[in-house]
Amino acid sequence: MSKLKLATAWLDGCSGCHMSFLDMDERLLELAEFVDLVYSPLVDLKDFPDQVDITLVEGAVASVDDEAKIKKIRAHTKMLIAIGDCAITGNVPSMRNPIGPEPILDRAYIENATLQPQIPCVVVPKLLKVVRPVHEFVEVDVFLPGCPPSADTFHTALTAIISGEPLDIPALTRFGA
Ligand code: SF4
């Protein structure tokens, strides 16, 4: 049996969900018998591949780059899994929504700058007016809540998905877990 192609992507999140994924520790080696990690912050590939079987997405959509990235990922992924509360609800990144992006940029790049205070216009992507969850931009196939989902949750969920077994997510994890 050929291996499934697995990707992970990082939008506006703290990387805690990826850290929890890594916390599967030696169980990652078991998974590696069934999947190839073809794109991820954990590997050094820059472009999202054409055909991916499963993509795990951490984080909310907060910038024009995030929006373009998730749309490209969706177009090239069979099963898209939103991992963690930021991807599913907006969670922490969406706390800026009531005040909008301008005060955040001012605080970071003007008020707290000791040298050359200025709002960056290159490299740093333009922020969207409001941070929104992944499913408001693209179709999501599986929602795996938690902040972050535990390593056990990742392992149980991925094992079930790979083997085509039913997945009881409420028995596995919950928002804020
Ligand atoms: S869900 Fe929690 S752990 Fe995951 S990116 Fe958001 S804040 Fe970090």
Boltz pocket constraint, residues with backbone or C-beta under 6 A from the ligand:
constraints:
  - pocket:
      binder: B
      contacts: [[A, 12], [A, 13], [A, 14], [A, 15], [A, 16], [A, 17], [A, 58], [A, 59], [A, 83], [A, 84], [A, 85], [A, 86], [A, 87], [A, 91], [A, 92], [A, 146], [A, 147], [A, 148], [A, 149]]
      max_distance: 6.0
